Amino acid sequence: MAAIDLSQMMAGQTGRIISLNGGRGLVQRLESMGIRLGVQITKVSGQIMRGPVVVRLGNMQVAIGFGMARKVLVEVD
């Protein structure tokens, strides 16, 4: 299983979050949206050149910025 950041995942790909690489503020912000270590995540869509990344966590969809998505490391299934 490969570990890549959320911005590199393909739409429809699923994985488990293994690392949040950022300061305390960024990590708290991601966790408040449900993006936490060990959570199963599916990438719904993303723009080719930057732009927001939309992910599904259970039955909830969340859009995060490209820079934030680069800080979320995922082990893809």
C-alpha positions as CSV (number, residue, x, y, z in Angstrom):
1,M,0.0,0.0,0.0
2,A,1.3,3.4,-1.0
3,A,1.3,6.5,1.2
4,I,0.5,9.7,-0.7
5,D,-1.0,13.1,0.2
6,L,-4.6,13.8,-0.4
7,S,-4.0,16.2,-3.3
8,Q,-2.3,13.3,-5.2
9,M,-5.2,10.8,-4.8
10,M,-7.4,10.1,-7.8
11,A,-11.2,10.8,-7.6
12,G,-12.9,7.7,-6.3
13,Q,-9.8,6.5,-4.5
14,T,-10.2,5.4,-0.8
15,G,-7.6,5.3,1.9
16,R,-6.9,5.7,5.6
17,I,-5.4,8.9,7.1
18,I,-2.0,8.1,8.6
19,S,-0.5,11.5,9.2
20,L,-1.5,15.2,9.5
21,N,1.6,17.3,8.8
22,G,1.1,20.8,10.0
23,G,1.1,23.1,13.0
24,R,-1.3,22.7,15.9
25,G,-3.8,25.2,14.4
26,L,-4.0,23.3,11.1
27,V,-4.4,20.0,12.8
28,Q,-7.2,21.3,15.0
29,R,-8.9,22.8,12.0
30,L,-8.7,19.5,10.0
31,E,-9.9,17.5,13.1
32,S,-12.9,19.9,13.5
33,M,-14.0,18.9,10.0
34,G,-13.6,15.1,10.9
35,I,-10.3,14.7,9.2
36,R,-8.4,12.7,11.9
37,L,-5.8,9.9,12.1
38,G,-7.2,6.5,11.3
39,V,-10.3,7.8,9.5
40,Q,-11.4,6.2,6.2
41,I,-11.5,8.9,3.5
42,T,-12.6,8.9,-0.2
43,K,-11.6,11.6,-2.6
44,V,-14.7,12.8,-4.5
45,S,-13.1,15.5,-6.7
46,G,-10.2,17.9,-7.1
47,Q,-9.0,20.4,-9.6
48,I,-6.0,19.5,-11.7
49,M,-4.1,22.7,-10.9
50,R,-4.7,23.5,-7.2
51,G,-8.2,24.5,-6.2
52,P,-10.4,22.8,-3.6
53,V,-10.3,19.1,-2.9
54,V,-13.7,17.4,-2.0
55,V,-13.5,14.3,0.2
56,R,-16.1,12.0,1.8
57,L,-15.9,10.9,5.4
58,G,-18.6,8.4,6.1
59,N,-21.8,10.1,4.9
60,M,-20.4,13.7,5.0
61,Q,-18.6,15.6,2.3
62,V,-16.0,18.3,3.1
63,A,-14.1,20.6,0.8
64,I,-10.6,21.7,1.8
65,G,-8.0,23.9,0.2
66,F,-5.2,22.4,-1.9
67,G,-2.5,23.4,0.6
68,M,-4.3,21.7,3.4
69,A,-4.8,18.6,1.3
70,R,-1.1,18.4,0.8
71,K,-0.6,18.1,4.5
72,V,-2.9,15.0,4.9
73,L,-1.0,11.8,4.3
74,V,-3.2,8.8,3.3
75,E,-2.4,5.1,2.9
76,V,-4.4,4.2,-0.2
77,D,-6.3,0.8,-0.5
